Amino acid sequence: MYDILPYTLKKSEELNVIVKPSKYSKYKIDIFNKDGKYLFSGGDTSYSDYPHYMITNGKMYADERRRLYNIRHKKEIQNPYSKGWYIAKLLW
């Protein structure tokens, strides 16, 4: 099960959503609106993310991984409030 770190919890408050560890083993988090309605799951458990890179490798490394993630997922994160956009905001 994925440990949701304070970084992601803070971002979820800013975005007005609720995040919980995913009930699906393939994903890190499940995202719900403030009414508790399930929106989607996201974040592949096979890969790390910004808050975990910060802990394990430091800020410089985490910032570089974030930059590369944003390049790689540019099309997915362009549409505000899409699944890719939320994942980028919450985990990166």
Salt bridges, closest charged atoms under 4 A:
ASP49 OD2 - LYS28 NZ 2.80
ASP49 OD1 - HIS52 ND1 2.87
ASP63 OD2 - LYS59 NZ 2.92
GLU64 OE2 - ARG67 NH2 2.82
GLU76 OE1 - HIS73 ND1 3.05
